Every structure is written in structure tokens, then in C-alpha cells.
Amino acid sequence: MSVLEKIVGNVRCRLEDRKRSLPESALRDQAASAPAAPSFRAAIAAAGTSLIAEAKRRSPSRPDGFGQTGYDPAGLAGRYERAGARAMSVLTEPDFFGGAGEHLQAARAVCGLPLLRKDFVVDPYQGWEAKAWGASAALLIVAALDDAELADLHAVLSGLGLDALVEVHTEAEAERALRLGDVILGVNNRNLTTFETDRATTARIAATLPAGTLVVAESGISTRTHVEEVERAGAAAVLVGEAIVGASDPEAKVRELIGEGGRS
């Protein structure tokens, strides 16, 4: 069983507990009363470097974390916004990434950035959660879903007024994603089997896409040179996590990655 399969199986089990604790009807009421969130698509499509700065406590490849003395998503949100990030990604998966819905809510309470719910979305219930928590977008991982699930969840998010970041790792997955229409395509440079990263993945997949596809490069990006590399390959935005949360000064790291030309 792959790491992805383990995580998704665990997510499905936890989801049943959450549904019993908060029935979907009550969750929908919470989502209906949530204030409108800023547009994720509009933010990352703007000219210049669009950085999606990520907040996460740990990952399967770094189970002991990133050397932070404390994990404070709200504090990071303020730093990211001040430094010029266009959006923020917040991990909400608890067991493998140490995330929680409360982390996204805490970030929403203190900043005006579009927030991406970074999780393993496999059920419409999670879309309603994202809306209720104040997210602007949610992640859909093509490798974790069949075509019917992918289309259904994409439609659910759209119906809720949320953007979907549709993540792919291969050309075949990108082909599946493009069947959804005008997608925001996340190209993950990390191999989900070996966990190795190769930024050439962005260039390879971007070369196969229709002109105008909004591409977000993910993983393996830790310097301004890396950002410029994937931008030349066709990425309109970059999502960076480990290099920022592991930095001694996350705000300075965001500024470094954006560069002078990327500030609005």
C-alpha cells in the first residue's frame, strides 16, 4: 500500500467520525453563514510571482517537523500577508501532517489572503467544511480519485463558490484533469511513490497543456532561482511549504522567493 493509499484510507475513516459528530445539515448551515472569501484564482493569476505560502506542522517525509520551535498558523498568516504572498495553503489533515480545521480558521481570522484547504478531499462533506472554515479553495488530488469522484467533487466545490486546485503528478493525470474544463492545475514535482522531487516535472507536464492553462508548481522549490525556473517552464504560481516553515525567518523567506518583481 502506497503512502497516498494509507492517508486516504485514514481520511475516510476519520470522516465518518466527523459526520456523526456534526451532521451535514448542521455543517451546511455553518457554511451558509460563512462570510465570502477572496478569490483564489484571481489572486494567483495576477502578474508577477504568485506565491502560495504553506503552513504545515510536519509531513510523511518529515515526520518530526521542520525545526519550528512552535507551530502558529495564525502567526504565519500575518507574516505571509505582510511579505507579499498572494495566497496561503493550510494543511488540515491531522495524522500525517499535524493539521486541523482550526488552523485554517485561525488563519482566516487574522488575514485577508485567499486560503487553500490542503487535505485529501474525497467526499463532498469536506467541501462544506472548507466553506464553513473560510477557505477560498480546496485541493483535489487526481491520483486519489476516479473520474466520477473527481468530476463530482469539482462540481461541489464550484457550487460552493470555491476554486479547486487539481493536483497531478503525470501527463496521464493531467489529461484526466483537463476533462473538467478550465482547471487550476497543480503540478506536484514530488513522486508519490519514492517521495523524490524533480522540478523538471513541471516543464514536462506544462509542455503538454493547452495555452492559457493556469499552472501551479508544487514541491522542490526552495530558492528564487527555483521559482524562476518553474515560471519559465509555464507555471503562473508556485506553492512552497517546507522551505518557508523551516526557515528561521519565514517572512524574509517569502520575500526572497517572490523577488522584487513579484510584489504587488
C-alpha positions as CSV (number, residue, x, y, z in Angstrom):
1,M,0.0,0.0,0.0
2,S,1.4,3.4,-1.0
3,V,1.6,6.4,1.4
4,L,-1.2,8.0,-0.5
5,E,-3.4,5.0,-0.1
6,K,-2.7,4.9,3.6
7,I,-3.5,8.5,4.0
8,V,-6.7,8.4,2.0
9,G,-7.9,5.3,3.9
10,N,-7.3,7.0,7.2
11,V,-9.1,10.2,5.9
12,R,-12.2,8.2,5.0
13,C,-12.3,6.6,8.5
14,R,-11.9,9.9,10.3
15,L,-14.6,11.4,8.0
16,E,-17.2,9.0,9.3
17,D,-16.5,10.2,12.9
18,R,-16.8,13.8,11.9
19,K,-20.1,13.2,10.2
20,R,-21.5,11.6,13.3
21,S,-20.2,14.5,15.4
22,L,-21.6,17.2,13.1
23,P,-24.3,16.1,10.7
24,E,-24.1,17.5,7.2
25,S,-27.3,19.5,7.6
26,A,-25.7,21.4,10.5
27,L,-22.4,21.9,8.6
28,R,-24.3,23.3,5.7
29,D,-25.9,25.9,8.0
30,Q,-22.4,26.9,9.1
31,A,-21.2,27.2,5.6
32,A,-24.2,29.3,4.5
33,S,-23.4,31.8,7.2
34,A,-19.7,32.0,6.4
35,P,-18.5,35.3,5.0
36,A,-17.5,35.4,1.4
37,A,-13.8,34.6,0.9
38,P,-11.5,36.3,-1.6
39,S,-10.9,34.6,-5.0
40,F,-8.0,32.2,-5.1
41,R,-7.9,32.1,-8.9
42,A,-7.8,35.8,-9.3
43,A,-5.0,36.2,-6.7
44,I,-2.7,33.7,-8.3
45,A,-3.4,34.7,-11.8
46,A,-2.1,38.2,-11.2
47,A,1.0,39.4,-13.0
48,G,4.4,38.8,-11.3
49,T,5.4,36.0,-9.0
50,S,2.3,34.5,-7.3
51,L,3.4,32.6,-4.2
52,I,1.1,30.4,-2.3
53,A,2.9,30.1,1.1
54,E,2.0,27.0,3.0
55,A,1.6,26.3,6.7
56,K,2.1,22.8,7.9
57,R,3.4,21.2,11.1
58,R,5.0,18.1,9.5
59,S,4.8,15.7,6.6
60,P,5.3,12.0,5.8
61,S,8.8,12.8,4.5
62,R,9.5,15.0,7.6
63,P,7.5,13.3,10.5
64,D,9.5,15.2,13.1
65,G,8.6,18.5,11.6
66,F,10.7,21.3,10.2
67,G,12.6,22.6,13.2
68,Q,10.0,25.1,14.3
69,T,10.0,26.0,17.9
70,G,6.2,26.3,17.8
71,Y,3.6,25.9,15.2
72,D,1.4,29.0,14.8
73,P,-0.7,29.1,11.6
74,A,-2.2,32.5,12.6
75,G,1.2,34.0,13.1
76,L,2.4,32.6,9.8
77,A,-0.7,34.0,8.1
78,G,0.2,37.5,9.2
79,R,3.8,37.1,8.2
80,Y,2.9,35.7,4.8
81,E,0.5,38.5,4.1
82,R,3.0,41.2,5.1
83,A,5.7,39.7,3.0
84,G,3.5,39.7,-0.2
85,A,2.3,36.1,-0.6
86,R,-0.7,36.0,-2.9
87,A,-2.4,33.2,-1.1
88,M,-1.9,30.7,1.8
89,S,-2.2,26.9,1.9
90,V,-3.1,25.4,5.2
91,L,-2.8,21.7,6.0
92,T,-5.9,20.3,7.7
93,E,-5.1,16.6,7.7
94,P,-4.2,15.6,11.3
95,D,-2.5,12.3,11.4
96,F,0.2,12.6,8.8
97,F,0.6,16.4,8.6
98,G,-0.5,17.5,12.1
99,G,-3.2,19.8,10.6
100,A,-6.7,20.8,11.8
101,G,-9.6,22.8,10.6
102,E,-9.0,25.1,13.5
103,H,-5.6,26.1,11.8
104,L,-7.4,27.3,8.7
105,Q,-10.0,29.2,10.8
106,A,-7.2,30.8,12.8
107,A,-5.5,32.0,9.6
108,R,-8.8,33.3,8.3
109,A,-9.4,35.3,11.4
110,V,-6.2,37.4,11.0
111,C,-5.5,37.7,7.3
112,G,-7.2,38.7,4.1
113,L,-5.4,36.2,1.8
114,P,-7.3,33.5,-0.1
115,L,-6.8,30.3,1.8
116,L,-6.4,26.9,0.2
117,R,-7.6,23.9,2.3
118,K,-4.7,21.5,1.7
119,D,-6.1,18.0,2.5
120,F,-7.2,14.8,0.9
121,V,-10.7,15.6,-0.3
122,V,-12.7,12.5,-1.1
123,D,-16.2,13.5,0.0
124,P,-18.5,16.5,-0.6
125,Y,-18.7,16.9,3.2
126,Q,-15.1,18.2,3.1
127,G,-16.1,20.9,0.7
128,W,-18.7,22.1,3.0
129,E,-16.1,22.1,5.8
130,A,-13.8,24.2,3.7
131,K,-16.5,26.7,3.0
132,A,-17.5,26.9,6.7
133,W,-13.9,27.4,7.8
134,G,-13.4,30.3,5.5
135,A,-11.4,28.7,2.6
136,S,-11.3,30.1,-0.9
137,A,-10.2,26.8,-2.5
138,A,-9.6,23.2,-1.8
139,L,-7.2,20.6,-3.1
140,L,-8.3,17.7,-5.3
141,I,-5.6,15.0,-5.9
142,V,-6.3,13.2,-9.2
143,A,-4.3,10.1,-8.1
144,A,-6.7,9.7,-5.1
145,L,-9.9,9.8,-7.1
146,D,-11.6,8.1,-10.0
147,D,-13.0,10.2,-12.8
148,A,-16.5,10.2,-11.4
149,E,-15.4,11.2,-8.0
150,L,-13.1,13.9,-9.4
151,A,-15.9,15.4,-11.5
152,D,-18.4,15.3,-8.7
153,L,-16.1,16.9,-6.2
154,H,-15.0,19.6,-8.6
155,A,-18.7,20.4,-9.2
156,V,-19.4,20.5,-5.5
157,L,-16.6,23.0,-4.9
158,S,-17.7,25.1,-7.8
159,G,-21.3,25.1,-6.5
160,L,-20.0,26.3,-3.1
161,G,-18.1,29.2,-4.7
162,L,-14.7,27.6,-4.0
163,D,-11.9,27.1,-6.5
164,A,-10.3,23.7,-6.9
165,L,-6.5,23.2,-7.2
166,V,-6.5,20.0,-9.2
167,E,-3.1,18.3,-8.5
168,V,-1.4,16.0,-10.9
169,H,1.9,14.1,-11.0
170,T,2.0,12.7,-14.5
171,E,0.9,13.5,-18.0
172,A,-1.9,10.9,-17.8
173,E,-3.3,12.6,-14.7
174,A,-3.1,16.0,-16.4
175,E,-5.2,14.6,-19.3
176,R,-7.8,13.4,-16.8
177,A,-7.8,16.8,-15.0
178,L,-8.3,18.7,-18.2
179,R,-11.6,16.9,-18.9
180,L,-13.0,19.0,-16.1
181,G,-12.7,22.1,-18.2
182,D,-10.8,25.3,-17.2
183,V,-9.0,24.0,-14.2
184,I,-6.3,25.4,-12.0
185,L,-3.7,22.7,-12.4
186,G,-1.3,21.9,-9.7
187,V,1.8,20.0,-10.9
188,N,3.4,18.3,-7.9
189,N,7.1,17.7,-8.6
190,R,7.2,15.1,-5.8
191,N,6.9,11.4,-6.8
192,L,4.3,9.9,-4.5
193,T,5.9,6.5,-4.6
194,T,9.6,7.5,-3.9
195,F,8.9,11.0,-2.4
196,E,11.8,12.3,-4.5
197,T,11.3,15.7,-6.2
198,D,12.2,16.7,-9.7
199,R,11.3,20.2,-10.8
200,A,11.6,19.1,-14.5
201,T,8.1,17.5,-13.9
202,T,6.6,21.0,-14.1
203,A,8.2,21.7,-17.5
204,R,7.4,18.2,-18.9
205,I,3.7,18.4,-18.0
206,A,3.3,22.1,-18.8
207,A,4.5,21.4,-22.3
208,T,1.5,19.1,-22.9
209,L,-1.2,21.6,-21.8
210,P,-3.4,23.9,-23.8
211,A,-2.3,27.5,-23.9
212,G,-3.7,29.6,-21.1
213,T,-3.9,26.7,-18.6
214,L,-3.3,28.2,-15.1
215,V,-0.4,26.1,-13.6
216,V,0.8,26.0,-10.0
217,A,4.2,24.3,-9.5
218,E,4.4,22.4,-6.2
219,S,7.3,20.8,-4.2
220,G,11.0,21.0,-4.6
221,I,11.0,24.8,-4.7
222,S,13.3,26.5,-2.1
223,T,15.1,29.4,-3.8
224,R,14.3,32.3,-6.0
225,T,16.3,30.5,-8.8
226,H,13.9,27.5,-8.5
227,V,10.9,29.9,-8.7
228,E,12.2,31.5,-11.9
229,E,12.9,28.0,-13.3
230,V,9.3,26.8,-13.0
231,E,8.0,30.2,-14.1
232,R,10.0,29.8,-17.3
233,A,8.5,26.3,-17.7
234,G,5.0,27.7,-17.7
235,A,3.9,28.0,-14.0
236,A,1.8,31.0,-13.2
237,A,2.2,30.4,-9.4
238,V,4.3,28.4,-7.0
239,L,3.3,26.6,-3.8
240,V,6.1,26.4,-1.2
241,G,5.9,24.8,2.2
242,E,9.0,23.3,3.7
243,A,11.4,26.0,2.6
244,I,9.3,28.6,4.3
245,V,8.1,26.9,7.5
246,G,11.6,25.6,8.1
247,A,13.2,29.0,7.7
248,S,14.5,30.9,10.7
249,D,12.5,33.9,9.4
250,P,9.5,32.8,7.3
251,E,8.6,36.4,6.3
252,A,12.1,37.0,4.9
253,K,12.0,33.7,3.1
254,V,8.7,34.7,1.4
255,R,10.2,38.0,0.3
256,E,13.2,36.2,-1.1
257,L,11.1,33.7,-3.1
258,I,8.9,36.5,-4.5
259,G,11.8,38.7,-5.6
260,E,11.4,42.4,-6.3
261,G,9.4,41.8,-9.5
262,G,6.7,39.8,-7.7
263,R,5.5,42.3,-5.2
264,S,2.2,44.0,-5.8
